Amino acid sequence: MSTAISDKTRWRILDELFKGEALPAIEIGKRLKVPATNISKHCVVLHRCGILKRDYGLYKINPAHLIPGERALDLGAVVIRLDRADLVKS
């Protein structure tokens, strides 16, 4: 789990998906100015550890981990907060 969230690009992906829209890897890549192949690899890692859901090629935050009203994920023993802009800037 710690390696899944240790990459800055993954934080940026989570930040983009926290906006609530399910997106394909190519669109996430366009928004973040990162090649879609790189985004896809990062999304697969986040999907395998359960942070992201993938339906019909669209990625979204797994709703089971969302904390209502917060930009945070509850992963059981760990809560991930995306409320610091310095964590997600490129």
C-alpha beads as a LAMMPS data file, in Angstrom:
LAMMPS data file: protein, C-alpha beads

90 atoms
89 bonds

1 atom types
1 bond types

-500.0 500.0 xlo xhi
-500.0 500.0 ylo yhi
-500.0 500.0 zlo zhi

Masses

1 110.0

Atoms # bond

1 1 1 0.000 0.000 0.000
2 1 1 2.741 2.475 0.879
3 1 1 4.416 2.052 -2.502
4 1 1 1.068 2.621 -4.223
5 1 1 0.740 6.079 -2.705
6 1 1 4.409 7.021 -2.651
7 1 1 4.530 8.456 -6.174
8 1 1 3.750 12.131 -6.819
9 1 1 2.017 11.345 -10.126
10 1 1 -0.391 9.047 -8.274
11 1 1 -1.211 11.883 -5.876
12 1 1 -1.934 14.089 -8.880
13 1 1 -4.186 11.380 -10.362
14 1 1 -6.090 11.123 -7.076
15 1 1 -6.405 14.903 -6.940
16 1 1 -7.920 14.935 -10.435
17 1 1 -10.319 12.078 -9.658
18 1 1 -11.414 13.711 -6.392
19 1 1 -13.244 16.203 -8.590
20 1 1 -15.843 13.439 -8.949
21 1 1 -15.677 12.601 -12.634
22 1 1 -14.798 9.080 -13.806
23 1 1 -12.115 9.434 -16.469
24 1 1 -10.161 7.280 -18.924
25 1 1 -6.378 7.248 -18.592
26 1 1 -5.986 9.295 -21.773
27 1 1 -8.087 12.160 -20.375
28 1 1 -6.276 12.101 -17.033
29 1 1 -3.020 12.254 -18.978
30 1 1 -4.190 15.268 -20.987
31 1 1 -5.230 17.118 -17.850
32 1 1 -1.980 16.352 -16.038
33 1 1 0.225 16.707 -19.134
34 1 1 1.597 13.189 -18.617
35 1 1 1.607 10.458 -21.316
36 1 1 -1.475 8.237 -21.120
37 1 1 0.696 5.097 -20.963
38 1 1 2.317 6.385 -17.760
39 1 1 -1.073 7.325 -16.301
40 1 1 -2.430 3.893 -17.150
41 1 1 0.427 2.167 -15.308
42 1 1 -0.121 4.334 -12.239
43 1 1 -3.886 3.730 -12.320
44 1 1 -3.338 -0.031 -12.492
45 1 1 -1.247 0.148 -9.299
46 1 1 -3.947 2.207 -7.541
47 1 1 -6.641 -0.166 -8.823
48 1 1 -4.808 -3.291 -7.625
49 1 1 -4.600 -1.941 -4.088
50 1 1 -8.291 -0.982 -4.125
51 1 1 -7.997 2.812 -4.139
52 1 1 -9.446 3.132 -7.641
53 1 1 -12.344 1.386 -9.353
54 1 1 -12.306 0.754 -13.100
55 1 1 -15.503 0.356 -15.096
56 1 1 -15.516 0.256 -18.900
57 1 1 -12.097 1.912 -19.078
58 1 1 -13.036 4.746 -16.722
59 1 1 -11.207 5.236 -13.449
60 1 1 -12.772 6.689 -10.327
61 1 1 -12.054 6.766 -6.628
62 1 1 -13.408 3.662 -4.890
63 1 1 -16.487 5.036 -3.073
64 1 1 -15.978 2.556 -0.232
65 1 1 -12.928 4.571 0.839
66 1 1 -14.314 8.094 0.491
67 1 1 -14.857 10.148 3.627
68 1 1 -18.012 12.235 3.048
69 1 1 -17.376 15.965 2.909
70 1 1 -13.594 15.620 2.883
71 1 1 -10.866 15.234 0.297
72 1 1 -9.705 12.091 2.059
73 1 1 -9.665 8.324 1.761
74 1 1 -10.175 5.969 4.680
75 1 1 -8.084 2.856 4.076
76 1 1 -8.671 1.339 7.499
77 1 1 -5.492 1.891 9.496
78 1 1 -4.523 4.859 7.311
79 1 1 -6.383 8.001 6.249
80 1 1 -5.025 9.776 3.178
81 1 1 -5.820 13.493 2.970
82 1 1 -5.470 15.517 -0.217
83 1 1 -6.040 18.913 1.303
84 1 1 -2.496 20.240 0.844
85 1 1 -1.838 21.858 -2.517
86 1 1 1.913 21.297 -2.244
87 1 1 1.370 17.532 -2.399
88 1 1 -0.269 17.575 -5.808
89 1 1 1.498 20.311 -7.762
90 1 1 3.863 19.194 -10.476

Bonds

1 1 1 2
2 1 2 3
3 1 3 4
4 1 4 5
5 1 5 6
6 1 6 7
7 1 7 8
8 1 8 9
9 1 9 10
10 1 10 11
11 1 11 12
12 1 12 13
13 1 13 14
14 1 14 15
15 1 15 16
16 1 16 17
17 1 17 18
18 1 18 19
19 1 19 20
20 1 20 21
21 1 21 22
22 1 22 23
23 1 23 24
24 1 24 25
25 1 25 26
26 1 26 27
27 1 27 28
28 1 28 29
29 1 29 30
30 1 30 31
31 1 31 32
32 1 32 33
33 1 33 34
34 1 34 35
35 1 35 36
36 1 36 37
37 1 37 38
38 1 38 39
39 1 39 40
40 1 40 41
41 1 41 42
42 1 42 43
43 1 43 44
44 1 44 45
45 1 45 46
46 1 46 47
47 1 47 48
48 1 48 49
49 1 49 50
50 1 50 51
51 1 51 52
52 1 52 53
53 1 53 54
54 1 54 55
55 1 55 56
56 1 56 57
57 1 57 58
58 1 58 59
59 1 59 60
60 1 60 61
61 1 61 62
62 1 62 63
63 1 63 64
64 1 64 65
65 1 65 66
66 1 66 67
67 1 67 68
68 1 68 69
69 1 69 70
70 1 70 71
71 1 71 72
72 1 72 73
73 1 73 74
74 1 74 75
75 1 75 76
76 1 76 77
77 1 77 78
78 1 78 79
79 1 79 80
80 1 80 81
81 1 81 82
82 1 82 83
83 1 83 84
84 1 84 85
85 1 85 86
86 1 86 87
87 1 87 88
88 1 88 89
89 1 89 90
